[in-house]
């Protein structure tokens, strides 16, 4: 039997696969050659976006993967995105665009959480779709998100398998019925909302800061800005063994430091800033007092220098003896460079200028790692790459010091500090809400919203999987047939004493109770109506007896009744009302359900003291937002006179 694709199991890792359709029988070697050509075309066409991108851990990559276990040969890639979730969504955008540019390709993407695209659109998924049956159903095709549906009834649609499809079945369905598998507009919108703005918004995730760095690191980052990620990660994930190499610096001496501008991603910058670290006295890295105007630049440079020193300390001393192949000698380089020019990679820079050459070097590195890398070749570690660059690129410390006067200004890092209102706005944007509705002031707030929302919530269906929130007005209201319910209730308890000897219901009765089908009173046995009425009378009798017993207790005083509310508006009858209430009348006054509900919720909300809690979480999930409590009320109820 063909096996389904296994989910990615590595933490914080996204896997992506590109299949060629139609999946026709081909010679394995010829198929491999075709897919490798596609890899070269894809990596070349999307190079202008991928070359300058700073990845948290690993870059976007593709390689040929032969067929195995019923899964046909395809292009496969895996990227560890670590703490920067934006890397994962940028890859989603890339994969989506690949299927748009190459209509003969179908893409599938998942991470260690499974079908994270479905998780993003969880509020809009059809009822039948759950984690148990979602395997091999979600794909990108022609730049659109597709979900292979399940048949409503077994055999209803011959082209749909009754169980989760295998990869070959899914590819066949996509190629033959593309118009029937498009995801709904709401699901498409949820995913598109997450990747909206790419590739332009890549710049919004970058942060430029001044750093006081050794000249060698400055020269390396000018050639390969992406290596800043490796340096930050080495410092961020350091251990005591790593820090041994930083007692006395051998590669990046503190005497060579100059002021420079470094471009981080916001995630990398936050990781570097949030860690407190004091360097070893023997290292030579001394920090100015915190009041110094350039203290932050010195601190950032010191931390980054430690990361680069750790990377270089892990390299083998003989790695430089291995032969290095020239990038420009590859027959693919000329076409790759021409494609970059067509896609405006050089941004109008004059050929031969310093900035032009820096971009050429970045392109060469990307070409070596992603396009021209042999399958058997061993990838260089970041430390080896840094040492190689130090050996090949000349740099002048005095020239770098002169450039300090022309540094670009730093970016404001106020985004590191979020106010509660900004956090609420971010959460609402993540939930898909366009504009947060202004919360009414306390004196103008309509408390009927609370009561109506809770009643709508109670009327929804709940199962062992959870409760449904009243968010879909188009859904039909829940109907309840009291007579039918009492009919089956009668079978459980029995309306007459002579029937009480029964041991209960048989298996058929339980099946009836578990069924979701509407109950039909016409199927009752003769005399069923009398039985139902008798049971209803018994229930009312039981309830009346309970009311009489509770009337002599203090339980009734914990609820606000309708008579109490009338006594507040009719002062002339207040004395008689209180006398009736205190005497424990045989018939209890009806409870004001709405008022008690709102009172209890407000007391629960007030006791949260502005923090998250059951009342605010439940109401916000239903779209109800209470105003802030401007008074400091005591938590206990005032006693009545």
C-alpha positions in Angstrom: 0.0 0.0 0.0 1.3 3.5 -0.8 2.2 5.4 2.2 1.2 9.0 2.9 3.9 11.7 3.2 5.3 11.9 6.7 5.1 15.3 8.4 8.2 17.3 9.2 9.4 16.3 12.6 12.4 18.6 13.1 11.5 21.5 15.4 11.0 24.9 13.8 11.5 23.5 10.3 9.4 23.9 7.2 9.5 21.3 4.3 8.3 22.0 0.8 7.9 19.7 -2.2 7.3 20.5 -5.9 5.8 17.8 -8.1 5.6 17.8 -11.9 2.1 17.1 -13.4 0.8 15.2 -15.1 2.6 12.4 -13.4 3.4 10.4 -16.5 5.6 7.3 -16.5 9.1 8.5 -17.4 12.6 7.1 -17.4 14.1 7.7 -14.0 17.3 9.3 -15.3 15.4 11.5 -17.7 13.0 12.5 -15.0 15.9 13.4 -12.8 17.4 15.6 -15.5 14.1 17.4 -16.1 13.6 18.2 -12.4 17.2 19.4 -12.0 16.7 21.8 -14.9 13.6 23.1 -13.1 15.7 23.6 -10.0 18.2 25.7 -11.9 15.4 27.8 -13.5 13.6 28.4 -10.2 16.7 29.3 -8.3 17.8 31.6 -11.1 14.5 33.3 -11.6 13.9 34.0 -7.9 17.5 35.0 -7.2 16.8 38.7 -7.0 14.6 38.1 -3.9 16.7 35.3 -2.4 20.2 36.7 -2.8 19.9 39.7 -0.4 17.6 38.0 2.0 19.0 37.4 5.5 17.8 34.0 6.8 17.7 33.2 10.5 19.3 29.8 10.1 19.0 28.1 6.7 18.2 29.6 3.3 15.5 28.4 0.8 16.9 25.5 -1.1 15.8 22.8 -3.6 17.3 19.4 -4.5 16.2 16.4 -6.4 14.6 13.6 -4.4 14.0 10.2 -6.0 10.7 8.4 -5.8 10.2 6.2 -2.8 7.3 4.4 -1.1 4.7 5.4 -3.7 5.8 9.0 -3.7 7.0 10.1 -7.2 10.4 11.8 -7.7 10.1 15.5 -6.9 12.0 18.7 -5.9 12.5 18.9 -2.1 13.6 21.6 0.3 13.9 22.0 4.0 14.6 25.2 6.0 15.1 25.6 9.7 13.6 29.0 10.4 14.3 28.9 14.2 12.9 31.9 16.1 12.0 34.0 13.0 8.6 32.8 11.9 8.7 35.3 9.0 11.2 33.1 7.2 8.6 30.4 7.0 5.9 32.7 5.6 8.4 34.1 3.1 9.0 30.6 1.9 5.2 30.1 1.6 5.1 33.2 -0.7 8.1 31.9 -2.7 6.4 28.4 -3.2 3.1 30.0 -4.1 4.9 32.2 -6.7 6.8 29.2 -8.1 3.5 27.5 -8.9 2.2 30.7 -10.5 5.3 31.1 -12.7 5.5 27.3 -13.5 1.9 26.1 -14.0 3.0 22.5 -14.5 4.3 22.3 -10.9 2.2 21.5 -7.8 3.6 22.4 -4.4 3.0 21.0 -0.9 4.3 22.7 2.2 4.2 21.7 5.9 6.2 22.2 9.1 6.6 20.3 12.4 3.1 21.4 13.4 1.6 19.7 10.3 -0.7 21.5 7.9 0.1 25.0 9.3 -1.8 26.6 6.4 -4.9 25.1 7.7 -4.1 26.2 11.2 -3.8 29.8 9.9 -7.3 29.5 8.3 -8.8 27.4 11.2 -11.8 29.7 11.6 -12.9 29.1 8.1 -12.4 25.4 7.5 -15.3 23.1 6.5 -16.7 20.9 9.3 -15.4 17.7 7.8 -11.8 18.7 7.7 -9.7 17.9 10.7 -6.2 16.7 11.5 -7.1 13.1 11.1 -8.2 13.3 7.4 -6.1 16.3 6.2 -3.1 14.4 5.0 -2.2 15.1 1.3 -5.1 17.4 0.7 -3.5 20.8 0.8 -1.5 22.0 -2.3 -0.6 25.1 -4.2 -1.4 25.0 -7.9 -1.3 27.9 -10.4 -0.6 30.2 -7.5 -3.9 29.2 -5.7 -4.4 27.3 -2.6 -6.2 24.0 -3.2 -7.9 21.6 -0.8 -8.9 18.2 -2.1 -12.4 17.6 -0.7 -13.8 14.4 0.8 -16.9 12.8 -0.8 -20.1 13.6 1.1 -21.2 10.0 0.8 -19.0 7.0 -0.1 -19.0 6.6 -3.9 -20.9 9.8 -4.5 -18.0 11.3 -6.5 -16.0 8.6 -8.3 -12.9 10.8 -8.7 -12.6 11.3 -4.9 -11.1 8.6 -2.7 -13.1 7.7 0.4 -10.0 8.0 2.6 -7.1 10.5 2.6 -5.6 10.5 -0.9 -2.1 9.3 -1.6 0.3 11.7 -3.4 -0.2 10.1 -6.9 -4.0 10.2 -6.3 -3.8 13.8 -5.3 -1.7 14.8 -8.3 -4.1 13.1 -10.6 -7.1 14.9 -9.0 -5.4 18.3 -9.3 -4.5 17.7 -13.0 -8.0 16.5 -14.0 -10.3 18.6 -11.7 -8.4 21.8 -10.9 -11.6 23.9 -10.8 -13.3 21.7 -8.2 -10.5 21.8 -5.6 -9.9 25.5 -5.1 -10.1 26.5 -1.4 -12.9 28.8 -0.4 -12.4 32.6 -0.7 -12.3 32.9 3.1 -9.5 30.3 3.5 -7.6 31.8 0.6 -7.9 35.3 2.2 -6.6 34.0 5.6 -3.5 32.6 4.0 -3.0 35.6 1.6 -3.4 38.0 4.5 -0.3 36.4 6.1 1.9 36.8 3.1 0.5 40.0 1.8 3.1 42.6 0.9 5.9 40.4 -0.1 8.5 41.0 -1.5 8.3 44.7 -0.6 7.7 44.2 3.1 11.0 42.3 3.5 12.5 45.7 4.1 10.1 46.3 7.0 11.6 43.3 8.9 15.1 44.8 8.7 16.8 47.0 11.3 19.9 49.1 10.7 22.2 49.8 13.7 25.6 51.2 14.4 28.2 48.7 15.7 31.8 49.1 16.9 33.3 46.1 15.2 36.8 44.7 14.3 37.7 45.6 10.8 37.8 42.0 9.6 34.1 41.5 10.5 33.3 44.8 8.7 35.0 43.6 5.6 33.2 40.2 5.8 29.8 41.7 6.2 30.3 44.0 3.3 30.8 41.0 1.1 28.3 38.7 2.7 25.7 40.6 4.9 23.8 37.3 5.5 26.6 36.1 7.7 25.4 38.4 10.5 22.8 35.8 11.2 25.4 33.1 11.9 27.3 35.5 14.2 24.2 36.4 16.2 23.2 32.8 16.5 26.6 31.7 17.7 26.5 34.3 20.4 22.9 33.7 21.3 23.3 30.0 21.6 26.8 30.0 23.2 27.9 27.7 26.0 30.8 27.8 28.4 33.0 25.7 26.0 32.4 28.3 23.2 33.4 31.1 25.5 36.8 29.6 26.1 37.7 30.8 22.6 36.8 34.3 23.6 39.1 34.6 26.6 41.9 35.8 24.2 40.8 36.7 20.7 42.9 35.3 17.9 41.0 36.3 14.8 39.2 39.5 15.5 41.4 41.7 17.7 39.7 44.5 19.6 42.4 47.0 18.6 41.1 47.0 15.0 37.6 48.1 15.8 35.9 50.7 13.7 32.3 52.1 13.7 30.1 50.7 11.0 26.5 50.2 10.1 25.1 46.7 10.2 21.8 45.5 8.8 20.0 42.9 11.0 16.6 41.4 10.8 14.4 42.6 13.7 14.5 39.1 15.2 18.3 39.0 15.1 18.6 42.5 16.6 16.2 41.6 19.4 18.1 38.5 20.2 21.4 40.4 20.4 19.9 43.2 22.5 17.9 41.2 25.0 20.9 39.3 26.4 23.1 40.8 29.1 26.7 39.8 28.8 30.0 41.0 30.2 33.2 40.1 28.3 36.2 38.4 29.9 38.8 41.0 31.0 41.5 39.1 29.1 39.6 39.5 25.8 40.4 43.2 25.5 36.8 44.2 24.9 36.0 47.0 27.3 32.7 48.8 27.3 32.2 52.5 28.0 29.8 53.6 30.8 26.1 53.1 30.0 25.7 56.9 29.9 28.1 57.1 26.9 26.2 58.1 23.7 27.8 55.2 21.8 27.4 52.6 24.5 24.8 50.6 22.6 27.1 50.5 19.5 30.0 49.2 21.6 27.8 46.6 23.3 26.3 45.3 20.0 29.8 45.2 18.4 31.2 43.3 21.4 28.5 40.7 21.3 28.7 40.3 17.5 32.5 40.0 17.7 32.2 37.2 20.2 29.8 35.3 17.9 32.2 35.6 14.9 35.1 34.5 17.1 33.2 31.4 18.2 32.4 30.5 14.6 36.0 30.7 13.5 37.2 28.8 16.6 35.2 25.7 15.4 37.0 25.5 12.1 39.5 22.8 11.3 43.0 24.3 10.8 43.5 22.4 7.5 40.2 23.4 5.8 42.0 26.1 3.7 44.0 23.3 2.0 41.0 21.9 0.2 40.7 23.0 -3.4 38.2 25.8 -4.3 36.4 25.8 -7.6 35.9 29.1 -9.4 32.3 30.2 -9.7 32.8 32.0 -13.0 34.2 28.8 -14.6 30.7 27.2 -14.4 28.8 27.1 -17.7 25.7 28.2 -15.8 27.2 31.4 -14.4 26.8 33.5 -17.5 23.1 32.7 -17.8 22.6 33.2 -14.1 24.3 36.7 -14.2 22.2 37.7 -17.2 19.0 36.7 -15.4 20.0 38.9 -12.5 20.4 41.8 -14.8 17.0 41.3 -16.4 15.4 41.2 -12.9 17.0 44.5 -11.8 19.1 42.8 -9.2 21.8 45.5 -9.5 19.3 48.4 -9.1 21.0 50.6 -11.7 24.4 50.5 -10.2 27.4 51.3 -12.5 29.2 48.2 -13.5 32.6 48.0 -11.8 31.6 50.3 -8.9 32.2 49.2 -5.3 28.5 48.5 -4.6 28.1 46.7 -7.9 31.1 44.4 -7.0 29.6 43.7 -3.6 26.4 42.6 -5.1 28.3 40.4 -7.6 30.1 38.7 -4.7 26.8 38.1 -3.0 25.5 36.6 -6.2 28.5 34.3 -6.6 28.1 33.0 -3.1 24.4 32.3 -3.6 25.2 30.7 -7.0 27.7 28.4 -5.4 25.4 27.3 -2.5 22.1 27.1 -4.4 22.6 26.6 -8.1 25.9 25.1 -8.9 26.5 23.0 -5.8 27.2 19.3 -6.6 25.2 16.8 -4.7 28.3 15.2 -3.3 29.9 18.5 -2.2 30.3 19.4 1.4 28.9 22.7 2.4 31.2 25.2 4.0 30.4 26.1 7.6 29.9 29.8 8.4 33.3 29.9 10.2 35.1 28.4 7.2 33.4 30.9 4.9 34.4 33.8 7.1 38.1 32.7 7.2 38.0 32.2 3.5 36.8 35.7 2.9 39.4 37.1 5.3 42.1 35.4 3.2 40.7 36.6 -0.2 39.4 40.2 0.4 41.8 43.1 1.1 40.7 45.8 3.5 42.2 49.0 4.8 41.5 49.9 8.4 42.3 53.6 7.8 39.9 53.6 4.9 37.2 52.0 7.0 37.7 54.6 9.8 37.2 57.4 7.2 33.9 55.9 6.2 32.6 56.4 9.8 31.7 60.0 9.0 29.3 58.9 6.2 27.4 56.2 8.0 23.7 56.0 7.4 21.5 56.9 10.5 20.3 54.1 12.8 16.8 52.9 12.7 14.6 53.6 15.7 14.2 50.5 17.9 11.0 51.7 19.7 9.3 48.6 18.2 11.0 46.6 20.9 8.7 48.1 23.5 5.1 47.3 23.0 2.3 49.1 24.8 -0.8 47.1 25.8 -2.8 48.9 23.1 -0.2 48.0 20.4 -0.2 44.4 21.6 -4.0 44.2 21.4 -3.8 45.7 17.9 -1.3 43.1 16.8 -3.4 40.3 18.2 -6.5 41.6 16.4 -4.5 41.8 13.1 -3.3 38.3 13.6 -6.9 37.2 14.2 -7.9 38.8 10.9 -9.8 41.8 12.2 -9.4 44.9 10.1 -10.1 47.7 12.5 -10.6 47.2 16.3 -13.9 48.6 17.3 -13.7 51.5 19.8 -14.7 50.4 23.2 -17.6 52.5 24.6 -17.0 54.3 27.8 -18.3 52.7 31.0 -21.3 55.0 31.3 -22.4 54.5 27.7 -21.8 50.7 27.4 -24.8 48.5 26.5 -24.7 45.5 28.8 -27.3 43.8 26.7 -24.5 42.8 24.3 -23.1 40.6 27.1 -26.5 38.9 27.7 -27.2 38.4 24.0 -23.8 37.0 23.3 -24.0 34.5 26.2 -27.4 33.3 25.1 -26.2 32.8 21.6 -23.2 30.9 22.9 -25.4 28.6 25.0 -27.6 27.8 22.0 -24.7 26.5 20.0 -23.6 22.9 19.6 -20.9 21.6 21.9 -19.2 18.3 21.7 -16.2 16.6 23.3 -14.1 18.5 20.7 -15.2 21.9 22.1 -17.9 24.5 21.9 -18.8 26.6 18.8 -18.6 30.3 19.1 -21.6 32.3 17.7 -19.7 33.9 14.8 -21.6 32.6 11.8 -25.0 34.3 11.5 -25.8 32.3 8.3 -26.0 29.1 10.3 -29.4 27.8 11.1 -30.4 28.1 14.8 -30.4 25.0 17.0 -33.9 23.5 17.3 -35.0 21.4 20.3 -38.1 19.2 20.3 -39.1 19.0 24.0 -41.8 16.4 23.5 -39.4 14.1 21.6 -36.8 14.5 24.3 -39.3 13.7 27.0 -40.4 10.6 25.1 -36.9 9.2 25.4 -36.5 10.6 28.9 -39.6 8.5 29.7 -37.9 5.4 28.5 -35.0 6.0 30.9 -36.9 6.8 34.1 -40.3 5.2 33.4 -43.4 7.2 34.2 -45.2 4.6 36.4 -44.0 2.6 39.4 -44.7 -0.7 37.8 -42.2 0.1 35.1 -39.3 0.9 37.5 -38.2 -2.7 37.7 -36.6 -2.4 34.2 -32.8 -2.4 34.1 -32.8 0.5 31.7 -32.5 0.9 28.0 -31.3 -1.6 25.5 -28.6 -0.9 23.0 -31.1 0.4 20.4 -32.3 3.0 22.7 -28.8 4.4 23.3 -28.2 4.4 19.6 -31.3 6.6 19.2 -30.1 9.0 21.8 -26.7 9.3 20.2 -28.2 10.0 16.8 -28.1 13.5 15.4 -31.3 12.8 13.3 -34.5 14.6 14.2 -36.8 12.6 16.5 -40.2 11.8 15.2 -43.2 11.5 17.5 -45.1 9.6 14.9 -43.0 6.5 15.6 -44.3 6.3 19.2 -46.2 3.3 20.4 -49.9 3.7 21.2 -50.4 5.6 24.4 -47.2 7.4 23.9 -48.8 10.9 24.2 -50.2 10.0 27.6 -46.8 8.8 28.7 -45.1 12.0 27.6 -47.7 14.2 29.4 -47.3 12.1 32.5 -43.6 12.4 32.5 -43.9 16.2 31.9 -46.3 16.5 34.9 -43.9 14.5 37.1 -41.0 16.8 36.1 -43.0 19.8 37.0 -44.0 18.3 40.3 -40.4 17.5 41.1 -39.4 21.1 40.2 -42.2 22.5 42.4 -41.0 20.4 45.3 -37.4 21.6 44.8 -38.6 25.2 44.7 -40.5 24.8 48.0 -37.4 23.3 49.7 -35.1 25.9 48.3 -37.5 28.7 49.4 -36.7 28.0 53.1 -32.9 28.3 52.4 -30.6 31.2 51.7 -29.9 30.1 48.1 -32.6 32.3 46.7 -31.1 35.4 48.3 -28.0 34.9 46.2 -30.0 35.7 43.0 -31.6 38.9 42.0 -35.3 38.3 41.3 -37.8 40.2 39.3 -39.8 41.2 42.4 -36.7 42.7 43.8 -36.2 44.8 40.7 -39.9 45.9 40.9 -39.4 46.9 44.5 -36.6 49.3 43.4 -39.0 51.1 41.0 -42.1 50.9 43.2 -41.1 52.3 46.5 -44.7 52.3 47.8 -44.9 48.5 47.7 -41.3 47.8 48.9 -42.2 46.8 52.5 -44.8 44.2 51.4 -42.5 42.8 48.8 -39.7 42.3 51.3 -42.1 40.6 53.7 -43.3 38.2 51.0 -39.7 37.4 50.2 -38.7 36.7 53.8 -41.6 34.5 54.6 -40.6 31.8 52.2 -43.7 31.8 50.0 -44.7 28.5 48.5 -44.0 29.9 45.0 -40.6 31.4 44.6 -40.3 34.7 42.6 -38.8 34.2 39.2 -35.1 35.0 38.9 -34.0 37.8 36.6 -31.7 35.7 34.4 -30.2 38.5 32.4 -29.4 40.7 35.3 -27.8 37.8 37.3 -25.8 36.8 34.2 -24.4 40.2 33.6 -23.7 40.8 37.3 -21.7 37.6 37.6 -19.7 38.2 34.5 -18.9 41.8 35.5 -17.7 40.6 38.9 -15.5 37.9 37.3 -14.1 40.5 34.9 -13.4 43.0 37.7 -11.6 40.3 39.7 -9.2 39.8 36.8 -7.6 43.1 37.6 -6.9 43.9 34.0 -5.3 40.5 33.3 -6.5 37.7 31.1 -9.2 35.5 32.6 -12.2 33.4 31.8 -14.7 36.3 31.5 -12.6 38.5 29.1 -11.4 35.5 27.1 -14.9 34.1 26.5 -16.4 37.5 25.7 -13.6 38.6 23.3 -13.8 35.3 21.5 -17.5 36.2 20.7 -16.5 39.8 19.7 -17.6 41.5 22.9 -15.1 43.8 24.5 -15.9 45.3 27.9 -14.6 48.8 28.9 -11.9 49.1 31.4 -12.9 49.2 35.1 -12.3 52.8 36.2 -13.3 52.2 39.8 -11.7 50.0 42.4 -14.6 48.1 43.8 -14.3 45.6 46.7 -14.3 42.0 45.6 -16.9 41.0 48.2 -20.6 41.7 47.9 -22.0 44.3 50.2 -24.3 42.8 52.8 -28.0 43.7 52.7 -29.7 45.4 55.6 
